[in-house]
């Protein structure tokens, strides 16, 4: 590793080794010229989260193979690929001052905030990009409003920070798209073999995006090499293959991962290659749904092929997701059961069997028109990390909402009247509960308006004042700690 | 009112006061000891000139030699460039001529050029005469103005003048027969230079 910017960044030796191996071709398979791709590495213990890297290497002169790697925790694949494509050629021409300048620019970038349009200066240009937000309307990615055409365009507008071109990525395997969607959804081990890191990383990224708005919760490595520190862990034959998606280029993997259930081979897309081999090898019967012939119907969606494919995948995912959401909604406690005198209610637990019963009469077969064993697909999904991740997220979200509702009820309740005929113990209990709420608000765990906060504080203070003085002083001294 | 985004870069030798001019323009403040710029600093400022709203995207480049090769990134696609020299340093004015030649060759042909002779509060130490700079600017069709970032002299006028030229250019470009109008622009610029000289009290 020649240089690292910014200088204060510390990488462990293991991280360095991984980055170095991942930044260059893993085999001698013939890709020429500059190559751009991205990969993910595991951070060393104590440094949580996975890092995405975006690489551009210059192969014009093999003796002086050079790579520019951009590391980030954020999954903004499209943005970073663009940024690397700006930095790398300048670095290859002008060397280190270029990285210094680039880091200096990046240092000035504002913090990412969902839904905001950011202007990011980088090496003489300004990249304008909008960060996605959960409230975004599906598929109609909001346009960045473009101020009147300037004398000279000052900005480069990127349509998205993270959206990949699924159509180009899946073009060679389009007939298998529904099966691929199933495999990703239920978290099956899957390896993508391609001739170049660009193709395998693009395909892996496209794969994990197929189940959006579900989040793919397992590990995935858009580009994985035989030198990776997880090589042994992921290729072991003594255990079942791990639930990960790997992108590889080294032919050696064909042997190493022979025992894997699903292998996706993507042939060379370039015209130079006479034979295009694109196939999906699978062991056993995994496919649970019948595929619908004639997919994707371009005319029906009336858009570009890419949008048609996105819509197809989204509809498939939504057909699967809606019954789950509906069931979660049924687990919500009733509004009238939220009482100011009790603790906040919580979401009832998810009972998979009870859920599957609801599928019989209102399952996805109705919305998607796809026949097949949906129940089996759900059962596999329940065993996957995707379900676990989705459920945890929904639970947190719902429980937070319930906390907020409870808080609102608490603020509106006439607590002073309520305590009039109550025992001191009960009143103290209420005070402690109020304090717990206030503490949570102060830790920013509950979304609450200033007005509500002051009302809650007022309630608290009034109730404390209503108590005998000796108890008041005990409570006050307690509060100080 | 639509905002017109303008890429603008500052070029010139190290220590002539490029960053100080930008700081005066953007924050209306002055720091006597500015640290060296790394690569280029990026700042924005919105200004209304002749009814048009311009948002200047300012790339304040580093003057140090080691960043010299990066300059094309900053003037590429720029609608305006300010070349700064220090009136108390002859060598920095010599660099202006080199920048002018480079921009003529590689920058956009419509680029609005401005030459700023900074530190004009240090009259006693002057090495570059006003007339010499004025002649140089005229031969390149550039705006020429002496500034002092320290005393806040002419810094705003520098950007206003650039805005004016840009709006003239805008008008010319939106009209079908641009030949006759291009002439007009040149004539008007000539008058502007004279007028400003008077108002700045030279």
Interface residues (C-beta under 8 A of the other chain):
Chain A: X90 X93 X94 X97 X98 X100 X101 X102 X104 X105 X108 X119 X121 X123 X124 X125 X126 X147 X148 X150 X151 X152 X153 X154 X155
Chain B: X2 X3 X4 X5 X6 X7 X9 X38 X39 X40 X41 X42 X44 X57 X59 X62 X66 X67 X69 X70 X73 X74 X75 X76 X77 X78 X79 X108 X110 X166 X169 X170 X173
